[in-house]
Amino acid sequence: MIASPSQQIVDQIITERRSVRAFLPDLVASEDIQRILEVASRAPSGSNTQPWKVYVLTGDSLTQLSEKILHAHQHPSTEEPHTEEYNYYPVKWVSPYLERRRKVGWDLYALLGLARENKQGMHAQHGRNYAFFDAPVGLIFTIDRVMEQGSWLDYGMFLQNIMLAAKARGLDTCPQAAFTQYHKIIREQLQFSENEMLVCGMALGYADTSKVENTLVTERESVSAFVKFLT
């Protein structure tokens, strides 16, 4: 079957979306940010609960948050360590997830010329998360603590919509679970209420195509590896 123009466009946007880890300083129009979020809000949610809340950071607000988190990252406290409120990753890694995680990590570090024994370099690269990889827009997402697992599934569809709507406008993104470790700093800085739980962050902007880290293309399993067709 020949794909229609709309099918081709949707497929292209989905397949070209990737996590970008170096951005240009070029500003993103506020109208584009507004429209991206409007489009993304059409994501389905159980009983139309729409469990998402978004904080859009630009300019000084982004710089100030980044500086505070980077300071904590570079000067970890043993008396009051920063820890996540929820487990994004499994407590115990098993195959094949462990191998996939290791591969994407080593592939990125290899592009950056970071050997396995270069722990300091890896720590610094991880810290790039907290500068939103120099993107001009940082997004912070929260969810009401009363919401349960189904609403987190809904939230994932909302996040995906943001990334695809951005890509359709020539913008790139990087969803970032790394922020969850510093939820106390983020809550204090953004002054959101105790009933809000940090979900993740996201960098938004124009990709710097001159940076080697943006050449990383992660592998995907074939459909036959994760699908069973029943007739």
N, C-alpha and C positions, 0 to 999 in steps of 0.2 A: 504494500500500500504506500502510495506517495504521500509524504507528510505535507500538511497544509502550511502556509506561511506562519500562522500563529503557533502551530506545533513546533516548527523549526526554531522560532524565536524563544519559546519557553524552554525547549531542550537546550539550546545554546546558553541561555542565561544560567540554567542550573548546572550544566557541565563546566562552565567557565568560572563559576564561583569558587573561590579558594580563600584560605586564611592568609592575609597579607601581613607581613611583619616589618615593613618599612614604608612610610608614607611621605609624600611631599607636603610642604607647609601650606600649599594652596588652600584657601578658605573654601568652605562649602556653603552655598547659599542657604539662608535660613528657610527660604520657601521650599527648597528641595528636602531639607530635613523634615519639615512639617508634612509634606506630601508623602514622603516615605513612611512616616509613622501612621498617617491616615490610611494608606493602602494596607500596611501591615496589620492594622487593627481589624481588618476583615477576616483574620484567621478564625477558624472555628474554635468554640469553647463550650464545654458542657453547660447546657441551659443558659447559654449566652452570658456566662459569668464574667468573661473578660478580665482575667486575674492579673493582668500586667500593669505595672507602673514604671515610668521611665524618667530618669534624670538626664538631661542633655547638658553636657559640659563643654564650654568653649572658652577661649581667652584665659583670664585670670583664674576662673573657677577650676578649669582643667589643670593649669599649672600648679596651683596651690595644693590640690588633691594629690597630684603626681609627686610633688616634692615631699609631702608628708609620708606617703607610702614608701617611696624610695629610701627615705631616711630610716624607716623601720626595717626595710629589707636589708639595708647595708649595715645596720647596727642592731641585730636581733637581741632581744632581752631574754635572759634566762629566768628572770623572776616572774615576768608576765608575758609568756610567749604568745604570739598570734596564731590562732588555730581556726579552722573552718567550722561553721555551724552545722554543716551537713557533708556527707561523704559524696563527692562527685564521682570519685573512682572507687573501685572495690577495695575493701580492707585487705583482702588476700587475692593477689593476681594469679590467674590460671591461663593456660593456653586456650585459644590462640591470641587472647587479648594482650598478654604480656609481650609476646613477640611483635605484635603490631605496634604497641606503644614504643618499644625499644627501637624499632626500625625507623619510625618517623623522627624520633629524637636524634638518633645517630646520623640520619640522612641530613637533617638540618645542621647539626654541628659540623659535619663534614664539609658542607658548603661554606660554612663560616671559618673553616680552618681550625676548628677547636678539637684537639685530641682528647681522648677519654680521661687522661690524667690532668687536664686543665680545668680543675674544679672552679677556680676563680673566674675564668672566662665564661664558663657555663652559668655561674651565678650572676655575672654581669648581663649575659644575654637574657636570662630569665627576668632580670630587673627591667629589661626593655618593655615588658608588659605594662609596668606601672607608669610609663610615659606614654601609654597607648601607642607605642611604636612611632611616636612623633606625629600621629594623626592630629588634625586640627579639631576633631570632634571626638569626645568620649561619651559613651552611653553607659549608664548604670541602671540595672534592672532590679526591681524588688517585687516581692509577692507578700500578700497578707498571710500571717502565720496560721490563720484558721483554715486556709485552703489545703487540700490533700493531694495525693499523688496524681489524680486525674488532671488537676489544674496545672501541674508541672508539665504534663504531656501537652496540654493546650499551649502553655508558655513556649515550648519548643517550636511549635508551628508559627507562633508570633515572631520569634527570633529569626526563623528561616525566612519568613516573609520580608523582614527588614533587610536581610542580606540580599535577597533576590531583587527587591525593589531598588536597592542601592545599585546593584550591578547593572540593572537595566538603564540606569542614569549615568553609567560610566564611572561609578564610585566603587570602592572596595571596602572590605570589612575584615575584622578578625574578632570572633567571639572569644571571650577570655574568662575562663573559670579561675584564673590565677588571683583575681581580686577577692575571692571569697575568704581567703586567709586574713584579710585586713578589714573585715566587716565593721569592726569597732571604730577604726579611723574614718572609714567612709560614712558611717552613721553620724558620727560627730561632725564631720565636715559638711555633709549635705543636710544634716538636721532632719533626717526622716525618723518616724516614730518607732517605738519599741515593737509595735505589732507588725512592722515590715521586716521581712527577711531578705537579705541580699541574695540574688540569684546568680548574677554574673555581670561582667562588663563587656563592652564592645568598642573597638576602634573603628572609626568611619572617616574616610577621606579618599584622596587620589593616590594610587599605588606609585611608589618610586621604582620604576622598572629598571633602574640602573643598579639596584641592590641585588646581590647574589641570593640572598635569602628568599627573594620573591620568585626565584626560578624553581623552587621546590614544588613538585607535583606529587601528591600522595597517591598511593596505589589503592585500588578498590577490588574487592573480590568479585568474581564472575557471578552472574545471577544464579547459575547452576549450583554454586557453593552455598547459597543461603535460602534458596526457594525450592519448595516441593510442589509441583503441579499435580493436582488430583482430578481425575475425570470419572 
